[in-house]
C-alpha cells in the first residue's frame, strides 16, 4: 500500500511539472507569435498563413 501511495505521489508531482512546462511553452509561443506579427507589420508583409495541423 505504501509503495502505491509513493508511486501516486511521484506521478502527481511529475504531472505538475509537465503542466508547468506546457504552460511555459504556450506563453513562449504566444510571445513569439506576437513578435513575428510585429516584424511582419514593420516589413509590410502581413500575417503568415496559419500552420496546418
N, C-alpha and C positions, 0 to 999 in steps of 0.2 A: 504494500500500500504506500509506504514511504517513497519507494522508487517511482511509482506512478505520479505521485504528487510532485516530486523533484522534476520529472520529465515534463509535466504540465507547466510548471513554473518556468522552466527553461524555454519551452515553446512559446509561452506568453511573452516572455522578455524578447525573444527573437522576433516575434510578430510586432512588438512595439518598435524595435529598431528598424525593421523593414518598412513599417508605415512612416516612420520619421524620414527615412531615406527617400521614399517615394514622394512625400510632400516636398522635400528639398528639391528633388528633380523637377517636380511640377513648377515650383517657384522659379528655378533657373530657366526652364523652358519659356515660361511667361516673360521673364525679363529679356531673354534673347529674342523672342518674337517682337517685343516692343522695340528693342534696339534695331532689329532688322527693318521694321516698318519705318522708323525714323530715318535710317540711312537711305531707304528707298525713296522716301519723301524728298530728302535732300537732293538725291540724284534725279528725281523726277521720273522714276521708272514705274511707280505704282506698286501695289502689293503683288507678291508672287502667288501663283496658284497654290491652293491648299494641297498638301501631300495626300495621295490616295492610300487608304488603309485596306 
